[in-house]
Amino acid sequence: MSGHFEKYFFDKDKIKTTTIVRFALRYLVRLGGQDSLYAVWDRDDKEELLKGKNDALLAEYIEFCKAEVNQFMSAVLHHVGKERWTASRKVPNRLLTTTILNGLIACMRRLAKADLIAGYASYDKALKGLDQFSFTPFKSSQYNSLGDALFESFFEAS
């Protein structure tokens, strides 16, 4: 998703990074909660992170989170196509909006809570038909509602 995020206030047709982090990503990667990647990270010593003194372990957790988010988003991209994978307002049904990205991250939180964080192949299989999913009813701050709808449509029956 490189190049799609706003770096400067004058960037146009870019995703607002602070909104993604503040309202979605921080909850997915936080060190606690049953709906975070931390909950499903398979490390016996992961509680060491809570002490804030193990930079190597933190780097491993960051890599784990990055890998899972990338695998999930890659599966989404596979099903919706490169044409819609843009922040450009000129593209109808574009996917790179704050609402949709935060909704996808909220869906990942539901996956973590259900212990369904399972990598690209699992996401790719479950997301069949995503190209037909209607994102348009979800506006502004309905991130969690969108995440719930995605989870129920594609993962709950899995």
Phi, psi and omega in degrees: 000013179303138178089353182262351184259145179294129174254326183231153183301335182269000176297133178251152180053042177234159181274137180284104184302315184298325180291321179296314182292312186294319188257354182218299189299321182299328179285327180291325187255000183299157182271068181155171181088139182284351180251028178246160177295333177303321182297330183256357179292122187271078177224126179294330185259018185297337178294344175299332179299328182295338178280341177071026185237005184239089183295326180293318178293321176298318178299322177294319179295318178300317178296319177299312180298314180301315181296315181293316178297316179298318180295319179295311181294327177295321177293320176299310179303317180303323184272337181257341178088155183294332182299320181272349183275068182211158175261357182295125179293346180284343183265118178294143179060031178298152183258338184272075173239160179301315182298313183290316179297317178294326176294319177296320178292322176297323176298320178298324177297320176296321177298317179298314181298326180271007182055045180246019173286111192219006176093173188306309185302319179293314180296316182300317180295316184290328186275010177302129182095359180301329180298341179263354181291137179267111177274343189299330179292345185263120184240158170039251188264028179269039183301311183292324177297318177295316178300318177297315181297319178295314180300312182295325182284327189240339187240333185298323180279350183296000000 
